[in-house]
Amino acid sequence: MKPLIITLLSIIALSGCSATWSGFKEDTSNAADWTKGKVNQGADFVKEKTE
């Protein structure tokens, strides 16, 4: 009985970890895209002001 409980708890823990990891990767990707957009906007603004 004990191995069954340990196995079930392990499966639950691992599935939660994989969902968290997927969310982390998605959030990181979104943050990188947002940052890239802001840097490009800043560069365009500086270019307009210096021309």
ZAKOLDREN-142079 format. One record per residue: residue in three letters; x, y, z of N, C-alpha, C in turn. Coordinates in steps of 0.001 Angstrom, whole numbers, plus 500000, padded with zeros to 6 digits. Each point is the difference from the previous one (the first is absolute). Example, Ala and Ser with C-alpha at 12.3 -4.5 7.8 and 13.67 -1.06 7.14 Angstrom:
<sites>
+------+--------+--------+--------+--------+--------+--------+--------+--------+--------+
! type !   n.xx !   n.yy !   n.zz !  ca.xx !  ca.yy !  ca.zz !   c.xx !   c.yy !   c.zz !
+------+--------+--------+--------+--------+--------+--------+--------+--------+--------+
!  ALA ! 513190 ! 494310 ! 507800 ! 499110 ! 501190 ! 500000 ! 500900 ! 501200 ! 500000 !
!  SER ! 499650 ! 501050 ! 499280 ! 500820 ! 501190 ! 500060 ! 499230 ! 501090 ! 500730 !
+------+--------+--------+--------+--------+--------+--------+--------+--------+--------+
</sites>
This chain:
<sites>
+------+--------+--------+--------+--------+--------+--------+--------+--------+--------+
! type !   n.xx !   n.yy !   n.zz !  ca.xx !  ca.yy !  ca.zz !   c.xx !   c.yy !   c.zz !
+------+--------+--------+--------+--------+--------+--------+--------+--------+--------+
!  MET ! 500830 ! 498803 ! 500000 ! 499170 ! 501197 ! 500000 ! 500869 ! 501254 ! 500000 !
!  LYS ! 501094 ! 499948 ! 500764 ! 500880 ! 501162 ! 500086 ! 500614 ! 500377 ! 498641 !
!  PRO ! 500482 ! 499025 ! 499218 ! 500567 ! 500362 ! 498687 ! 498959 ! 500640 ! 499067 !
!  LEU ! 498751 ! 499570 ! 500109 ! 498943 ! 500577 ! 499166 ! 499785 ! 501471 ! 500350 !
!  ILE ! 499970 ! 500312 ! 501254 ! 499810 ! 501384 ! 500446 ! 501190 ! 500862 ! 499559 !
!  ILE ! 501191 ! 499485 ! 500164 ! 501195 ! 500751 ! 499595 ! 499991 ! 500234 ! 498489 !
!  THR ! 499614 ! 499005 ! 499244 ! 499933 ! 500129 ! 498551 ! 498973 ! 501054 ! 499593 !
!  LEU ! 498834 ! 499962 ! 500600 ! 498959 ! 500982 ! 499662 ! 500436 ! 501417 ! 500360 !
!  LEU ! 500606 ! 500171 ! 501159 ! 500480 ! 501327 ! 500390 ! 501104 ! 500483 ! 499064 !
!  SER ! 500846 ! 499097 ! 499568 ! 501069 ! 500367 ! 499061 ! 499428 ! 500449 ! 498663 !
!  ILE ! 499008 ! 499291 ! 499522 ! 499364 ! 500366 ! 498727 ! 499351 ! 501375 ! 500097 !
!  ILE ! 499317 ! 500258 ! 501085 ! 499357 ! 501308 ! 500195 ! 501049 ! 501104 ! 500065 !
!  ALA ! 501069 ! 499771 ! 500730 ! 501057 ! 501015 ! 500140 ! 500667 ! 500270 ! 498662 !
!  LEU ! 500300 ! 498967 ! 499241 ! 500667 ! 500188 ! 498712 ! 499098 ! 500700 ! 498990 !
!  SER ! 498723 ! 499702 ! 500003 ! 499104 ! 500674 ! 499057 ! 499862 ! 501476 ! 500354 !
!  GLY ! 499998 ! 500322 ! 501266 ! 499957 ! 501400 ! 500417 ! 501262 ! 500734 ! 499614 !
!  CYS ! 501128 ! 499341 ! 500122 ! 501280 ! 500616 ! 499644 ! 500086 ! 500275 ! 498508 !
!  SER ! 499500 ! 499085 ! 499181 ! 500076 ! 500206 ! 498550 ! 499101 ! 501152 ! 499579 !
!  ALA ! 498841 ! 500148 ! 500633 ! 499120 ! 501116 ! 499675 ! 500643 ! 501315 ! 500417 !
!  THR ! 500659 ! 500001 ! 501141 ! 500679 ! 501201 ! 500463 ! 501130 ! 500358 ! 499048 !
!  TRP ! 500752 ! 499013 ! 499549 ! 501114 ! 500256 ! 499095 ! 499500 ! 500564 ! 498674 !
!  SER ! 498902 ! 499477 ! 499481 ! 499439 ! 500521 ! 498750 ! 499559 ! 501446 ! 500168 !
!  GLY ! 499372 ! 500298 ! 501109 ! 499591 ! 501375 ! 500274 ! 501187 ! 500929 ! 500133 !
!  PHE ! 501061 ! 499525 ! 500636 ! 501219 ! 500801 ! 500159 ! 500608 ! 500312 ! 498640 !
!  LYS ! 500078 ! 499007 ! 499130 ! 500573 ! 500218 ! 498672 ! 499146 ! 500982 ! 499200 !
!  GLU ! 498685 ! 499880 ! 500100 ! 499109 ! 500908 ! 499272 ! 500139 ! 501432 ! 500518 !
!  ASP ! 500033 ! 500167 ! 501304 ! 500150 ! 501332 ! 500590 ! 501334 ! 500626 ! 499623 !
!  THR ! 501058 ! 499198 ! 500000 ! 501321 ! 500505 ! 499630 ! 500020 ! 500443 ! 498548 !
!  SER ! 499376 ! 499217 ! 499140 ! 499938 ! 500352 ! 498580 ! 499220 ! 501295 ! 499799 !
!  ASN ! 498874 ! 500133 ! 500697 ! 499201 ! 501225 ! 499893 ! 500778 ! 501209 ! 500500 !
!  ALA ! 500737 ! 499840 ! 501083 ! 500790 ! 501106 ! 500544 ! 501108 ! 500397 ! 499037 !
!  ALA ! 500629 ! 499035 ! 499358 ! 501063 ! 500306 ! 499041 ! 499435 ! 500753 ! 498801 !
!  ASP ! 498848 ! 499567 ! 499504 ! 499369 ! 500695 ! 498875 ! 499603 ! 501421 ! 500375 !
!  TRP ! 499458 ! 500187 ! 501191 ! 499600 ! 501327 ! 500457 ! 501215 ! 500914 ! 500118 !
!  THR ! 501076 ! 499473 ! 500565 ! 501221 ! 500787 ! 500159 ! 500579 ! 500387 ! 498642 !
!  LYS ! 500017 ! 499051 ! 499078 ! 500516 ! 500275 ! 498665 ! 499182 ! 501108 ! 499331 !
!  GLY ! 498694 ! 499961 ! 500149 ! 499136 ! 501029 ! 499431 ! 500281 ! 501374 ! 500597 !
!  LYS ! 500178 ! 500056 ! 501318 ! 500279 ! 501287 ! 500660 ! 501350 ! 500553 ! 499575 !
!  VAL ! 501001 ! 499146 ! 499856 ! 501319 ! 500454 ! 499560 ! 499903 ! 500557 ! 498579 !
!  ASN ! 499269 ! 499315 ! 499133 ! 499839 ! 500480 ! 498626 ! 499241 ! 501326 ! 499958 !
!  GLN ! 498984 ! 500146 ! 500847 ! 499268 ! 501272 ! 500060 ! 500930 ! 501118 ! 500455 !
!  GLY ! 500812 ! 499732 ! 500979 ! 500955 ! 501007 ! 500483 ! 501002 ! 500376 ! 498935 !
!  ALA ! 500485 ! 499015 ! 499267 ! 500965 ! 500271 ! 498930 ! 499357 ! 500829 ! 498901 !
!  ASP ! 498754 ! 499695 ! 499654 ! 499292 ! 500788 ! 498984 ! 499797 ! 501437 ! 500468 !
!  PHE ! 499667 ! 500180 ! 501261 ! 499801 ! 501336 ! 500553 ! 501291 ! 500818 ! 499929 !
!  VAL ! 501096 ! 499385 ! 500388 ! 501293 ! 500698 ! 499959 ! 500371 ! 500332 ! 498562 !
!  LYS ! 499745 ! 499072 ! 499082 ! 500310 ! 500228 ! 498591 ! 499203 ! 501184 ! 499459 !
!  GLU ! 498714 ! 500084 ! 500350 ! 499162 ! 501126 ! 499550 ! 500523 ! 501318 ! 500531 !
!  LYS ! 500420 ! 500026 ! 501248 ! 500450 ! 501242 ! 500628 ! 501369 ! 500443 ! 499493 !
!  THR ! 500809 ! 499058 ! 499511 ! 501345 ! 500376 ! 499567 ! 500072 ! 500278 ! 498489 !
!  GLU ! 498937 ! 499705 ! 499273 ! 500021 ! 500277 ! 498549 ! 499627 ! 501415 ! 499709 !
+------+--------+--------+--------+--------+--------+--------+--------+--------+--------+
</sites>
